[in-house]
Amino acid sequence: MLAAALTMCLLTFKAQTPTRRAAATAVDVYDGFETPALSKLWERSRFEASAVVMESKVVRAGHQAVAITVAPNDMFEAGQNGSADSERDELMEARTLTALEGKSYEQSFSMFFPMDFPIVPTRLVIAQWKQYCGADDGPCSDDSPVLALRYIGGTLLITQDINKKHLVLYQDNTEFRGHWLDFKVRVRFSPDVTGHVKVWLGDKVLVDHTGVTADAETAETGYASPSRFYFKMGLYRNVMKEPMTIYLDEYRKREIRDDEF
């Protein structure tokens, strides 16, 4: 009787813990944006429905890509503590795909800026990795992304914002409009020196940085330990009157071995 009861308890425990098995499953996803609507890889909470269009005129591979157009006051967010008001239309990865602290990942995606894309000095983030804060009113609720690609005044920048310090890892004011930009990013997020970020544009290595890649995890910062990190790409900017359109295609994310850097 006792043995049978123990067996039943074990079976019940296994049936009620699917998240453990899901967490152990390695991330390996691809989206070529070939479907009539966005796939389930993306949440719908960071863009206006009219801002995201599956289209077939500007394409990196296959038959379709996705066009994102940010218009004035899209997903408007008032600034906090003196920061500027913002607006956005971004694709945010599904929560099941978020990166875990200490694990290594590779992400690649292609972006296209049309030749009439506005060259203006306003803040513009085109891809970002954020550390989950966990509370909308926490001390970390208005923190900048720990890693970001920015396009400001015609200059491409790769930045870190770690422990309230802004660091530019790379910048280049080459003409980036009018052709596809194929980015590849390998990253291991860590609040200590075991972190690593490596970024390519095509075959060129833009960044190869080893060190702290995440905010400290304390009661003062508000971040949990271990932390999780989520990815967004699209258009996030300070409020302005002129619309902007960007095209995205060929997205991939997979877990990699630490020695693949």
VOTIKOL-296665 format. One line per 10 residues: number of its first residue (from 0); for each residue y, x, z of N, C-alpha, C. Coordinates in steps of 0.05 Angstrom, whole numbers, plus 32768, in hexadecimal, padded with zeros to 4 digits. Example, Ala and Ser with C-alpha at 12.3 -4.5 7.8 and 13.67 -1.06 7.14 Angstrom:
0) 7F8E,8108,809C,7FA6,80F6,809C,7FBE,8108,809C; 7FD3,8101,808E,7FEB,8111,808F,8001,8102,809D
***
This chain:
0) 7FE8,8011,8000,8000,8000,8000,8019,8011,8000; 8019,8026,8011,8030,8038,8013,8035,8046,7FF9; 801F,8050,7FED,8021,805F,7FD3,802C,804D,7FBE; 8023,8034,7FBD,802C,8021,7FA9,804A,801B,7FAD; 8052,8018,7FC6,806E,8013,7FCC,8080,802A,7FC3; 8077,8043,7FC8,8086,805A,7FC0,8089,805C,7FA2; 8072,8055,7F94,8073,8056,7F77,8087,8042,7F6C; 8087,802A,7F78,8099,8015,7F6F,80B6,801D,7F74; 80BC,802A,7F8B,80D7,8034,7F90,80E0,8048,7F7C; 80CE,805B,7F75,80D5,806F,7F61,80DB,8063,7F46
10) 80CB,8050,7F3E,80D0,8042,7F24,80EA,8034,7F24; 80F0,8027,7F3A,810A,8018,7F3D,8121,802B,7F3B; 811F,8042,7F49,8134,8056,7F49,813A,8060,7F2D; 8124,8066,7F1F,8127,8071,7F04,8134,805C,7EF1; 812D,8043,7EF5,8138,802E,7EE4,8155,8029,7EE9; 815E,802F,7F02,817A,802A,7F09,818C,8042,7F05; 8182,8058,7EFB,8193,8070,7EF8,8194,8079,7EDB; 819C,8068,7EC8,819E,8070,7EAC,81B5,8084,7EA7; 81CA,8083,7EB8,81E0,8096,7EB4,81D8,80B3,7EB8; 81C5,80B8,7EC8,81BB,80D3,7ECC,81AF,80DD,7EB2
20) 819F,80CD,7EA5,8193,80D5,7E8C,81A8,80D8,7E76; 81BB,80C5,7E76,81D0,80C6,7E61,81E1,80DF,7E65; 81E6,80E7,7E7E,81F7,80FE,7E83,81E9,8117,7E7A; 81CE,8117,7E7A,81BF,812F,7E72,81BC,8131,7E54; 81C3,811C,7E45,81C1,811D,7E28,81D8,812D,7E1C; 81D2,8141,7E0C,81E7,8152,7E00,81F8,8142,7DED; 8212,8147,7DED,8224,813A,7DDA,8221,8147,7DBF; 821D,8137,7DAA,821C,8140,7D8F,8222,8129,7D7C; 823C,8126,7D75,8245,810F,7D65,8255,8118,7D4D; 8256,8106,7D39,8265,810A,7D21,8271,80F0,7D18
30) 8289,80F1,7D0D,8296,80DA,7D01,82A5,80E3,7CE8; 829C,80D9,7CD1,82AA,80DE,7CB8,82BC,80C7,7CB0; 82BF,80B3,7CC2,82D0,809C,7CBE,82C9,808E,7CA4; 82B0,808A,7C9F,82A6,807D,7C87,82A0,805F,7C8A; 82A3,8055,7CA2,829D,8039,7CA8,82B5,8028,7CA4; 82B2,800D,7CA1,82C9,7FFC,7C9D,82DD,7FFC,7CB4; 82D3,8001,7CCC,82E4,8002,7CE4,82DD,801B,7CF4; 82ED,8021,7D08,82E7,8038,7D19,82CC,8035,7D26; 82BE,804B,7D29,82A4,804B,7D37,82A7,8049,7D55; 8291,8047,7D63,8292,8044,7D80,8296,805F,7D8E
40) 829B,8074,7D7F,82A2,808E,7D8B,82BE,808D,7D96; 82CE,8079,7D8F,82EA,8078,7D96,82F1,805F,7DA6; 8301,8063,7DBB,830D,804D,7DCA,8325,8042,7DBA; 832C,8029,7DC1,8342,801C,7DB3,835B,8019,7DC4; 835C,8027,7DDA,8372,8023,7DEE,838B,8034,7DEA; 838A,8046,7DD6,83A1,8058,7DD3,83AF,8055,7DB8; 83AB,803E,7DAA,83B9,803A,7D91,83BD,801C,7D8C; 83D2,8016,7D7D,83D6,7FFB,7D73,83C2,7FF5,7D5D; 83B8,7FDD,7D5C,83A3,7FD6,7D48,83AD,7FDB,7D2B; 83C7,7FD6,7D26,83D1,7FDA,7D0B,83D6,7FF7,7D04
50) 83D4,8009,7D17,83DB,8025,7D12,83C4,8035,7D06; 83AB,802B,7D08,8394,803A,7D00,8387,802C,7CE8; 8385,803A,7CD1,837B,802F,7CB8,8366,8041,7CAC; 834F,8036,7CA5,833B,8045,7C96,8344,8045,7C79; 8346,805D,7C6C,8352,805E,7C51,8342,8072,7C40; 8346,8071,7C26,8336,8080,7C14,8346,8091,7C00; 8360,8094,7C05,8371,80A3,7BF2,8374,80C1,7BFB; 8376,80C5,7C15,8379,80E0,7C20,8360,80E6,7C30; 834E,80F6,7C25,8333,80F9,7C31,832B,8116,7C31; 8320,811F,7C47,8316,813B,7C49,82F9,813D,7C3D
60) 82E8,8129,7C43,82CD,8129,7C3A,82C3,810C,7C3A; 82AF,8106,7C29,82A5,80EB,7C28,82B8,80D9,7C18; 82B9,80BF,7C21,82C9,80AC,7C12,82E1,80A1,7C21; 82E2,80A7,7C3C,82F7,809C,7C4C,8301,80B0,7C61; 8319,80AB,7C6A,8324,80B8,7C82,8333,80A2,7C92; 8340,80AA,7CA7,834F,8097,7CB7,836D,809F,7CB7; 837E,808D,7CB1,839B,8092,7CB3,83A6,8085,7CCC; 83B6,8095,7CDA,83C3,808B,7CF3,83E1,808D,7CEF; 83EF,8077,7CF3,840C,8076,7CF1,8418,806C,7D0B; 8429,807D,7D17,8436,8076,7D2F,8452,806B,7D28
70) 8458,8054,7D32,8472,8047,7D2D,8481,8046,7D48; 849C,8042,7D47,84AC,8041,7D5F,84A0,802D,7D74; 849D,8037,7D8C,8494,8027,7DA3,8477,8020,7DA3; 8467,802C,7D91,844A,8028,7D92,843F,8033,7DAD; 8430,8023,7DBC,8424,802B,7DD5,8439,8039,7DE7; 8450,802D,7DE8,8467,8039,7DF7,8460,803F,7E14; 8469,8056,7E1D,8464,805E,7E39,847E,806A,7E44; 8489,805F,7E59,84A1,806A,7E65,849B,8085,7E72; 84AE,8097,7E70,84AB,80B1,7E7D,84AB,80AF,7E9B; 849E,80C2,7EA8,849C,80C3,7EC5,84AA,80DD,7ECF
80) 84B7,80DB,7EE6,84C2,80F3,7EF3,84D4,8103,7EE0; 84E4,80F5,7ECF,84F6,8102,7EBE,84EB,810A,7EA2; 84D2,8105,7E9D,84C7,810B,7E83,84CF,80F6,7E6E; 84CE,80FD,7E55,84D7,80EB,7E3F,84C4,80D4,7E3B; 84CF,80BD,7E32,84BF,80A7,7E29,84AD,80AF,7E12; 8496,80A2,7E0F,8484,80AA,7DF9,8478,8092,7DEB; 846D,8097,7DD3,845F,8083,7DC4,8447,8091,7DB7; 8433,8081,7DB0,841B,808F,7DA6,8409,807C,7D96; 83F9,8088,7D84,83E2,807B,7D78,83CD,8091,7D76; 83B9,8090,7D87,83A5,80A6,7D89,8389,809A,7D8A
90) 8376,80A9,7D7F,835A,80A3,7D82,8351,80B2,7D9B; 8346,80A3,7DAF,833C,80B0,7DC7,831D,80AD,7DC7; 830F,80C3,7DCD,82F2,80C2,7DCC,82E7,80AF,7DE2; 82D0,80A3,7DDC,82C3,8092,7DEF,82BD,80A1,7E09; 82BD,8093,7E1F,82BA,80A0,7E39,829F,80AF,7E3B; 828B,80A6,7E2E,8270,80B3,7E2F,8271,80CE,7E22; 8286,80D5,7E13,8287,80EE,7E05,8299,8103,7E13; 82A4,80FC,7E2A,82B6,810E,7E37,82A8,8128,7E3F; 82B8,813E,7E3F,82AD,8158,7E45,82AA,815C,7E63; 8295,816A,7E6B,8290,8170,7E87,829A,818C,7E8E
100) 82A5,818F,7EA5,82AE,81AA,7EAE,8297,81BE,7EAD; 829C,81D5,7EA2,8289,81EB,7EA2,8276,81EA,7E8A; 8275,81D4,7E7B,8265,81D3,7E63,8275,81DB,7E4A; 8268,81E6,7E36,8276,81EF,7E1E,8272,81DB,7E07; 8288,81D7,7DF8,8288,81C3,7DE3,8295,81CF,7DCA; 828D,81C4,7DB3,829B,81CA,7D9A,82A4,81B0,7D8D; 82BD,81AE,7D86,82C8,8198,7D78,82D6,81A1,7D5E; 82D2,8192,7D49,82E0,8198,7D30,82EB,817F,7D24; 8301,8181,7D16,830E,816A,7D0A,8321,8174,7CF5; 8326,8163,7CE1,8339,816A,7CCB,8351,8157,7CCD
110) 8369,8163,7CC9,8382,8154,7CCA,8392,8159,7CB0; 83A1,8145,7CA8,83B2,8148,7C90,83CD,813C,7C96; 83E2,814C,7C93,83FD,8143,7C95,8408,8140,7C79; 8411,8128,7C70,841D,8126,7C56,8437,8135,7C53; 843F,813B,7C3B,8456,814C,7C37,8470,813F,7C41; 8470,8124,7C44,8488,8117,7C4E,8486,8113,7C6D; 8473,8120,7C7A,8471,811E,7C97,848B,8129,7CA3; 8498,811A,7CB6,84B1,8123,7CC0,84AF,813D,7CD0; 84C1,8150,7CC9,84C3,8169,7CD8,84DB,8165,7CEC; 84D4,8160,7D04,84E9,815A,7D19,84E2,8169,7D32
120) 84F6,816E,7D43,84F1,817E,7D5B,84E5,816F,7D73; 84DE,8155,7D6F,84D4,8146,7D85,84B8,814E,7D8D; 84B1,814A,7DA6,8495,8150,7DAF,8481,8140,7D9F; 846D,814D,7D95,8457,813F,7D86,843D,814D,7D8C; 842A,813E,7D98,840F,8149,7D9E,83FC,813C,7D8A; 83EC,814C,7D7C,83DA,8142,7D67,83BD,8142,7D70; 83B7,8151,7D85,839C,8151,7D91,839F,815B,7DAD; 8390,814F,7DC0,8393,8158,7DDC,837A,8153,7DEC; 8376,8164,7DFF,8360,8162,7E12,836D,815F,7E2E; 8366,8149,7E3B,8372,8144,7E55,835D,8143,7E6B
130) 8364,814C,7E82,8353,814C,7E9A,8356,8130,7EA7; 833F,8123,7EAC,8341,8108,7EB9,834F,810A,7ED4; 8363,80FA,7ED7,8372,80FA,7EF0,8364,80E8,7F05; 835A,80D1,7EFC,834C,80BF,7F0E,835D,80A9,7F1B; 8377,80AC,7F1A,8389,8098,7F26,83A3,8097,7F17; 83AB,807F,7F0F,83C4,807C,7F00,83DD,8084,7F10; 83DB,8083,7F2B,83F1,808B,7F3C,83EC,80A5,7F4B; 83D8,80B4,7F42,83D2,80CD,7F4F,83E5,80E3,7F48; 83E4,80FA,7F56,83F7,8110,7F51,83F3,811C,7F35; 83DC,8117,7F28,83D6,8122,7F0E,83DB,810E,7EF8
140) 83E5,80F6,7EFE,83E6,80E0,7EEA,83F8,80E6,7ED2; 840C,80F8,7ED5,841E,80FE,7EBF,841B,811B,7EB6; 8405,8127,7EBC,8401,8143,7EB4,83FD,8145,7E95; 8405,815B,7E8A,8402,8160,7E6E,83E5,8168,7E68; 83DC,8167,7E4F,83C1,816E,7E48,83BB,818C,7E4E; 83A3,8191,7E57,839C,81AD,7E5E,8399,81BE,7E44; 8394,81B0,7E2E,8393,81BE,7E14,839E,81AA,7DFF; 83AF,81B4,7DED,83BB,81A2,7DD9,83C2,81B1,7DBF; 83C0,81A2,7DA9,83CC,81AB,7D8F,83E5,819B,7D8C; 83FB,81A8,7D86,8415,819B,7D82,8421,81A3,7D67
150) 8431,8191,7D5C,843F,8197,7D43,845C,818E,7D47; 846D,81A2,7D4B,8489,819D,7D53,849B,81AC,7D41; 84AD,819E,7D33,84C0,81AB,7D22,84B3,81BC,7D0C; 849C,81B5,7D03,848E,81C4,7CEE,847D,81DB,7CF9; 847C,81DE,7D13,846D,81F4,7D20,8453,81E9,7D2D; 843D,81F4,7D26,8423,81EE,7D33,8421,81FE,7D4C; 841B,81F1,7D63,8418,81FF,7D7C,83FE,81F7,7D89; 83F2,820A,7D97,83DA,8205,7DA8,83E3,820C,7DC4; 83E1,81F8,7DD6,83ED,81FC,7DF1,83D9,81F5,7E07; 83DE,8201,7E1E,83D0,81FA,7E37,83E6,81F1,7E4B
160) 83DF,81DD,7E5B,83EF,81D6,7E72,83DD,81D6,7E8A; 83DD,81EC,7E99,83CB,81F0,7EAF,83DB,81F4,7EC9; 83D5,81E4,7EDD,83E2,81E7,7EF7,8401,81E8,7EF5; 840B,81D5,7EE4,8428,81D1,7EE0,8435,81E8,7ED1; 8425,81F8,7EC4,8430,820E,7EB3,8429,820A,7E96; 843E,820B,7E85,843A,8207,7E68,8437,8222,7E5B; 8421,8225,7E4B,841C,823E,7E3E,8417,8239,7E20; 8424,8248,7E0F,8420,8246,7DF2,840C,825C,7DEA; 83F4,8253,7DE1,83DF,8266,7DD9,83E2,826F,7DBC; 83F0,825E,7DAC,83F2,8264,7D90,8409,8254,7D84
170) 8418,825F,7D71,842B,8250,7D62,842F,825B,7D46; 8435,824A,7D33,8438,8253,7D17,8448,823D,7D09; 845D,8246,7CFA,846E,8233,7CEC,8469,8233,7CCE; 8450,823B,7CC6,8448,8238,7CAA,844A,821B,7CA1; 844D,8216,7C87,844D,81FB,7C7D,8431,81EF,7C7F; 842D,81DC,7C91,8413,81D1,7C96,840F,81B6,7C88; 8424,81AB,7C7B,8422,8192,7C6E,8415,8195,7C52; 8409,817F,7C49,83FF,817E,7C2E,83E3,8189,7C29; 83D5,8192,7C3E,83BA,819A,7C3A,83AA,8195,7C54; 8390,8193,7C52,837F,818E,7C69,837E,81A6,7C7C
180) 8380,81A1,7C95,837E,81B5,7CAA,8363,81B1,7CB9; 8351,81C4,7CB6,8337,81C1,7CC2,8336,81D1,7CDD; 8338,81C3,7CF3,8338,81CF,7D0D,831B,81D0,7D19; 8316,81E5,7D28,82FE,81E6,7D38,8305,81F2,7D53; 82FC,81E4,7D68,8303,81EC,7D83,82EA,81EF,7D94; 82E6,8205,7DA0,82D1,8208,7DB4,82DE,820C,7DCF; 82D4,81FD,7DE3,82E2,81FD,7DFD,82CE,81FA,7E13; 82D3,8208,7E29,82C6,8203,7E42,82DB,8200,7E57; 82DE,81E8,7E63,82F2,81E3,7E76,82E9,81EB,7E92; 82FB,81FB,7E9F,82F5,8204,7EBA,830F,820B,7EC8
190) 8310,8204,7EE2,8328,820C,7EF2,8328,8229,7EFB; 8313,8238,7EF2,8313,8254,7EF9,8310,8265,7EE0; 830C,827F,7EE3,830D,8291,7ECC,82F6,828F,7EB9; 82E3,827D,7EBE,82CC,827A,7EAC,82D3,8267,7E94; 82EB,825D,7E93,82F3,824C,7E7D,82F7,825C,7E63; 82F5,824E,7E4D,82F8,825B,7E33,8302,8247,7E1E; 8314,8250,7E0D,831E,8240,7DF7,831F,8252,7DDE; 8313,8248,7DC8,8314,8256,7DAE,831B,8241,7D99; 832F,8247,7D89,8338,8234,7D75,833A,8241,7D59; 832F,8234,7D45,8330,823D,7D2A,8341,8229,7D19
200) 834E,8232,7D05,8359,8222,7CEF,834D,822D,7CD6; 833B,821D,7CCA,832A,8228,7CB4,8319,823F,7CBF; 831A,8256,7CB2,830A,826D,7CBB,831A,827F,7CCE; 8333,8279,7CD3,8345,828A,7CE3,8344,8283,7D00; 833F,8296,7D11,8340,8292,7D2E,835D,8293,7D37; 8366,827D,7D43,8382,827B,7D4D,8384,8283,7D6A; 8370,827B,7D7A,8370,8280,7D97,8354,8288,7DA0; 8353,829C,7DB1,833A,82A3,7DBF,8342,82AB,7DDB; 8341,8297,7DED,834D,829A,7E08,8338,8295,7E1D; 8334,82A9,7E2E,8322,82A6,7E45,8332,82A5,7E5F
210) 832B,8292,7E71,8339,828F,7E8A,833A,8272,7E93; 834C,826C,7EA4,834F,8251,7EAF,8356,823E,7E98; 8347,8228,7E96,834C,8214,7E81,834E,81F8,7E8C; 8350,81F5,7EA6,8352,81DB,7EB3,8363,81DD,7ECC; 836F,81C7,7ED4,837F,81C6,7EED,836D,81C9,7F06; 837A,81D4,7F1B,836C,81D6,7F34,8364,81BA,7F3E; 834E,81B9,7F4D,8343,819F,7F56,8346,819D,7F74; 835D,8193,7F7C,8363,8191,7F99,8370,8176,7F9E; 8373,8170,7FB8,8381,8157,7FBF,839D,8157,7FB5; 83AA,816E,7FB4,83C5,8170,7FAB,83C8,816A,7F8D
220) 83B5,8174,7F7C,83B6,816F,7F60,83AB,8153,7F58; 8398,8149,7F68,838D,812F,7F62,8374,812F,7F51; 836C,8147,7F47,8355,8148,7F35,833B,814A,7F44; 8327,813D,7F3A,830C,813D,7F47,82FE,8157,7F40; 82EA,815E,7F51,82DA,8175,7F4C,82BC,816D,7F4C; 82AE,8172,7F36,82B7,817E,7F1D,82C6,8169,7F0C; 82D7,8173,7EFB,82E7,8161,7EEA,82DA,815A,7ED0; 82E4,8145,7EC3,82DD,813E,7EA8,82F6,813F,7E96; 82F2,8142,7E7C,8308,8146,7E6A,8304,8135,7E51; 8319,8127,7E48,8316,8116,7E31,8329,811E,7E1B
230) 8322,8117,7E03,832F,8120,7DEA,833C,8109,7DDC; 8354,810F,7DD1,8363,80FC,7DC0,836E,810B,7DA8; 8370,80FD,7D92,837E,8108,7D7A,838D,80F2,7D6C; 83A3,80FA,7D60,83B4,80E7,7D52,83D1,80EF,7D55; 83E2,80DC,7D5D,83FF,80E1,7D60,8409,80D7,7D7B; 8412,80EA,7D8B,841F,80E4,7DA5,8439,80F2,7DA6; 844F,80E4,7DA9,846A,80F0,7DA6,847E,80E4,7DB8; 8495,80F1,7DBA,84AD,80E5,7DC6,84B6,80CE,7DB4; 84C4,80BB,7DC0,84CD,80A3,7DB1,84E1,80AC,7D9B; 84DC,80A2,7D83,84EF,80A6,7D6C,84ED,808F,7D59
240) 8500,808D,7D47,8502,8075,7D35,84F1,8078,7D1C; 84EA,8090,7D14,84DC,8094,7CFB,84BE,8094,7CFF; 84AF,8085,7CEE,8492,8085,7CF1,8486,80A0,7CE7; 846D,80A5,7CEF,845E,80BC,7CE6,8442,80B4,7CDF; 8436,80C0,7CCB,841A,80BB,7CC3,840B,80D5,7CC1; 83F3,80D5,7CCC,83E0,80EC,7CCB,83C5,80E1,7CC2; 83B6,80F2,7CB4,839B,80EB,7CAB,8386,80FC,7CBA; 8370,80F0,7CC2,835B,80FE,7CD1,8340,80F9,7CC3; 832F,810D,7CC4,8314,810B,7CB8,8302,8120,7CC5; 82E8,811C,7CC0,82D3,8130,7CC7,82D4,8139,7CE4
250) 82D0,8126,7CF6,82D0,812D,7D12,82B4,8132,7D1C; 82B1,8147,7D2C,8297,814E,7D39,829C,8158,7D55; 8288,8152,7D67,8288,815D,7D82,826B,8162,7D8A; 8266,817A,7D95,824C,8180,7D9E,824D,8194,7DB6; 8239,8192,7DC7,8236,81A6,7DDB,822B,81C0,7DCF; 8234,81D6,7DD9,822B,81F0,7DCF,8222,8202,7DE6; 8214,8217,7DE0,820D,822B,7DF4,8226,823B,7DFC; 8226,8245,7E14,823D,8255,7E1D,8241,826E,7E0B; 822B,8279,7E00,822D,8291,7DF1,8235,828C,7DD4; 823B,8274,7DCC,8243,826E,7DB1,8261,8273,7DAD
260) 8270,827A,7DC1,828C,8280,7DBD,828E,829A,7DAD
***
